[in-house]
């Protein structure tokens, strides 16, 4: 049998029944009435914050309430998740807060560790750009322009556009950033059902800083390429393309390691005429085994492949993207690139 003094009951009825009280207004519940089934029902249904005033029960018809409320919170779905008590529970509550603080710090630490592990795995930090599980076609996802600016510590105005200097990347920045303020990305044939794998590593090769594309090209299931590529626009908010028409072609410093004395690789360029994600203008070069070589590909050596580029002559005045590709042959790949840029004939 529950007992409650008349004043407590009156307060309960006034605050729970009157129509002028908001559904989220506080309800004042005396301590000796909080366990009544009716009170518990009102607590769960009326307000997310309930104030229970504790005080000793008197033999008189009135009760003396302390001035310190105990806050009890409930979830909005009506389920109670409170730790009810009075002022004697202060020490226990403090201990719970300390434990909760330690739990929160542990959770935050685990989240940070998970984020860093993910960034290392995807090559966002560290010296490796691993795209062995990347999904993409030869020219990358349709309509996706990656500037890499979000990964850059320096401001955009600290970088010069590649058409100002003629340098796309001289490997002076940490991978995956380029010296012109963009970012290297990797693509494989997996979206076509292929099984080729690859990664890009920053290494010192015969005294030169270089991006080294390593992997294995497989022709299984209509596959057959791995690629490292970068956008050319330093600031896509200004322009998605660059005008390289004042130059005569692409220049690279490359070194190949493998069983053959020479190996062929491609440079793929994209501009506004490339209507599909597999459209590009392609040029082929030979790299020497264990020997650095300067390769030049003039604009007239690039041939269109795919819708748009096949029917439109190559125009270097609106270049968007460059890719260095191992394609069309089953092979183990080791291609070091120490410089990528444009050249002018003297």
C-alpha positions in Angstrom: 0.0 0.0 0.0 1.4 3.4 -1.0 0.9 6.5 1.1 1.1 10.0 0.0 0.3 13.3 1.8 -2.5 15.5 0.4 -0.2 18.3 -0.7 2.0 15.9 -2.7 -1.1 14.5 -4.4 -2.4 17.9 -5.1 0.8 19.0 -6.8 0.9 15.9 -8.9 -2.7 16.3 -10.1 -2.2 20.0 -10.9 0.9 19.6 -13.0 -0.1 16.4 -14.7 -3.8 17.3 -15.6 -3.9 21.0 -16.4 -4.1 21.7 -20.1 -1.9 24.8 -19.9 1.2 22.7 -19.1 3.4 21.8 -22.1 4.1 18.2 -22.9 7.7 18.9 -22.2 7.2 20.9 -19.0 8.9 19.7 -15.8 6.7 17.6 -13.4 7.3 17.9 -9.7 7.1 14.5 -8.0 7.6 14.1 -4.3 10.1 11.4 -3.4 7.6 9.3 -1.5 5.3 9.3 -4.5 7.7 8.5 -7.4 7.1 4.7 -7.2 3.4 4.9 -7.6 2.4 3.2 -10.8 0.4 6.3 -11.8 3.4 8.5 -11.2 5.7 6.3 -13.2 3.2 6.3 -16.1 3.0 10.1 -16.0 6.8 10.4 -15.8 7.3 8.3 -18.9 4.5 9.9 -21.0 4.7 13.6 -20.1 8.3 14.9 -20.0 11.8 14.0 -20.8 13.1 15.8 -17.7 11.5 15.0 -14.3 12.5 16.7 -11.0 12.1 14.6 -7.9 12.3 16.6 -4.7 13.6 14.5 -1.8 12.9 15.1 1.9 12.0 13.3 5.0 8.4 12.2 5.5 6.8 14.0 8.5 4.0 12.9 10.7 2.2 16.1 10.0 0.0 16.7 6.9 2.9 18.6 5.1 6.3 17.6 4.0 9.6 19.4 4.1 11.3 19.3 0.7 15.0 20.0 0.1 15.9 22.7 -2.3 18.2 20.5 -4.4 16.5 18.6 -7.2 17.6 15.2 -8.5 17.5 15.3 -12.3 16.2 12.1 -13.9 16.2 11.9 -17.7 14.2 9.5 -20.0 14.7 8.6 -23.6 12.1 10.1 -25.9 10.7 6.7 -26.8 9.4 6.4 -23.2 11.9 3.9 -22.0 13.5 4.9 -18.7 17.2 4.9 -18.4 17.6 6.9 -15.2 19.7 6.5 -12.1 17.2 7.6 -9.4 18.4 8.5 -6.0 18.8 11.3 -3.5 21.6 13.4 -2.3 23.3 10.4 -0.6 24.1 9.1 -4.1 26.4 12.0 -4.9 29.6 10.1 -4.4 28.3 7.2 -6.4 27.2 9.5 -9.2 30.6 11.1 -9.3 32.3 7.7 -9.7 29.9 6.9 -12.5 30.8 10.2 -14.2 34.5 9.4 -14.0 33.9 5.9 -15.4 31.8 7.4 -18.2 34.6 9.9 -19.0 37.1 7.1 -19.2 34.8 5.1 -21.5 34.2 8.1 -23.7 38.0 8.7 -24.0 38.5 5.1 -24.8 35.8 5.2 -27.5 37.3 8.3 -29.1 40.7 6.8 -29.1 39.4 3.7 -30.8 37.7 5.8 -33.4 40.9 7.7 -34.1 42.9 4.5 -34.4 40.3 3.1 -36.9 40.3 6.3 -39.0 44.1 6.3 -39.1 44.2 2.6 -40.1 41.7 3.3 -42.9 43.7 6.3 -44.1 46.9 4.2 -44.1 45.2 1.3 -45.9 43.8 3.6 -48.7 47.1 5.4 -49.1 45.9 8.8 -47.8 48.7 9.0 -45.4 52.1 7.3 -45.4 54.3 6.6 -48.4 52.1 4.1 -50.3 49.2 4.7 -52.6 47.7 1.2 -52.7 44.9 0.7 -55.3 45.0 -3.1 -55.5 41.3 -3.2 -54.6 40.3 0.1 -56.3 37.4 0.0 -58.7 37.6 2.0 -61.8 37.8 1.7 -65.6 40.7 2.8 -67.7 40.0 6.5 -67.5 38.4 6.6 -64.0 34.8 7.1 -62.8 32.7 9.1 -65.2 32.4 12.8 -64.4 34.7 12.6 -61.3 37.4 15.3 -61.2 39.8 14.9 -58.3 41.8 17.9 -57.3 43.4 16.5 -54.2 43.2 20.0 -52.6 41.5 18.6 -49.5 44.7 16.6 -48.7 47.0 19.6 -49.1 48.4 21.4 -46.1 49.5 24.5 -48.1 46.9 26.9 -49.6 46.0 26.6 -53.2 47.7 29.9 -54.0 51.0 28.3 -52.8 51.0 26.1 -55.9 51.6 27.2 -59.5 49.5 25.7 -62.3 51.3 23.2 -64.4 50.8 25.3 -67.5 52.7 28.2 -65.8 55.8 26.2 -65.0 55.5 23.2 -67.5 55.8 20.9 -64.5 52.9 18.5 -63.6 54.9 16.7 -60.9 58.6 16.8 -60.0 58.1 14.5 -56.9 59.0 17.4 -54.5 55.8 16.9 -52.5 54.8 13.8 -50.4 52.8 11.2 -52.2 50.0 11.4 -53.2 50.3 15.1 -53.8 51.8 16.6 -57.0 54.1 19.6 -57.1 51.3 21.5 -59.0 48.8 20.9 -56.1 46.7 17.9 -57.4 46.7 14.3 -56.3 47.7 11.0 -57.8 45.0 8.3 -57.9 45.0 4.6 -59.0 42.6 2.6 -61.1 42.5 -1.1 -62.1 40.4 -3.3 -64.4 38.3 -4.7 -61.5 35.1 -2.9 -62.7 35.4 -4.9 -65.9 35.7 -8.1 -64.0 39.5 -8.1 -64.2 41.9 -9.2 -61.5 44.9 -6.9 -62.1 46.4 -5.3 -58.9 48.7 -2.4 -58.3 50.1 0.3 -56.0 52.2 3.4 -56.2 55.1 3.8 -53.8 57.5 6.8 -53.4 61.0 5.5 -53.6 64.5 6.7 -54.3 65.5 4.9 -57.5 69.1 5.3 -58.6 69.4 8.6 -56.7 66.0 10.1 -57.8 62.8 10.5 -56.0 60.2 8.7 -58.0 56.6 7.4 -58.0 56.9 3.7 -58.6 53.9 1.9 -60.0 54.1 -1.7 -59.0 51.7 -4.5 -59.7 50.5 -7.3 -62.0 48.5 -6.9 -65.2 46.3 -9.8 -66.0 44.3 -10.4 -69.1 41.9 -12.7 -67.3 38.2 -12.1 -67.8 38.7 -9.2 -70.3 40.9 -7.2 -68.0 44.3 -5.9 -68.6 45.6 -2.6 -67.0 46.7 -0.7 -64.0 47.1 3.1 -64.0 48.2 6.0 -61.9 46.5 9.3 -62.9 46.0 12.9 -61.8 43.8 15.8 -62.7 45.7 18.8 -64.2 43.7 21.7 -62.7 45.1 23.1 -59.5 41.8 24.8 -58.6 38.6 23.2 -60.1 36.6 26.1 -58.8 38.4 28.3 -61.4 38.6 25.8 -64.2 38.3 22.0 -64.7 40.9 22.1 -67.5 44.3 23.6 -68.4 45.4 25.1 -71.7 48.7 23.5 -72.7 48.5 24.6 -76.3 51.7 26.7 -75.9 53.6 23.5 -75.4 54.5 20.8 -77.9 53.8 17.6 -75.9 54.3 15.5 -72.8 57.7 14.8 -71.3 58.5 12.1 -68.7 61.6 10.7 -66.9 61.0 6.9 -66.6 62.8 3.7 -65.6 61.6 0.2 -66.0 62.6 -3.0 -64.3 61.7 -6.4 -65.7 62.7 -9.4 -67.9 62.6 -7.4 -71.2 65.2 -4.9 -72.2 62.4 -2.5 -73.2 58.8 -2.4 -72.2 55.9 -0.3 -73.6 53.6 1.8 -71.5 50.9 4.4 -72.3 50.1 8.0 -71.5 46.4 8.8 -71.6 45.0 12.3 -71.8 41.5 13.5 -71.4 39.8 16.7 -72.5 36.2 17.9 -73.0 35.8 15.8 -76.2 36.0 12.6 -74.2 32.4 11.7 -73.8 32.7 8.4 -71.9 34.7 7.3 -69.0 36.7 5.0 -71.2 37.4 7.7 -73.8 40.9 9.2 -74.1 43.7 10.2 -76.3 46.6 7.7 -76.1 50.3 7.8 -76.8 52.8 4.9 -76.3 56.4 5.1 -75.1 59.2 2.6 -74.4 61.0 2.5 -71.1 64.5 1.0 -70.7 65.3 -1.7 -68.2 67.3 -0.4 -65.2 68.1 2.9 -67.0 66.6 6.3 -66.7 65.2 7.7 -69.9 63.7 11.0 -71.0 60.5 10.3 -73.0 58.8 12.9 -75.2 55.4 12.4 -76.8 54.3 15.2 -79.2 50.7 16.2 -79.4 50.3 14.6 -82.9 51.2 11.2 -81.5 48.0 11.0 -79.4 45.2 8.9 -80.9 41.6 9.1 -79.9 39.9 6.0 -78.4 36.2 5.8 -77.4 33.2 8.0 -78.1 34.0 11.6 -78.8 37.7 11.3 -78.9 37.7 9.0 -81.9 35.9 11.6 -84.1 37.4 14.8 -82.7 41.1 15.8 -83.4 43.2 16.1 -80.3 43.2 19.6 -78.8 45.6 20.3 -75.9 43.9 23.6 -75.0 41.5 22.0 -72.6 43.3 19.1 -70.9 41.7 17.7 -67.7 43.7 14.6 -66.8 46.8 12.6 -67.4 47.3 8.9 -66.8 50.4 6.6 -66.9 49.2 3.2 -67.8 50.4 -0.4 -68.0 47.9 -2.0 -70.4 47.2 -4.7 -72.9 49.8 -7.2 -71.9 50.1 -9.7 -69.0 53.1 -8.7 -67.0 54.7 -7.8 -63.7 55.0 -4.1 -63.5 57.8 -1.9 -62.1 57.7 1.6 -63.6 59.5 4.5 -61.9 58.6 8.0 -62.9 60.7 10.9 -61.5 59.2 13.7 -63.5 56.0 14.5 -65.5 55.4 17.7 -67.4 55.2 19.5 -70.8 58.0 20.4 -73.1 58.6 23.0 -75.8 60.8 22.4 -78.9 63.8 24.8 -79.0 
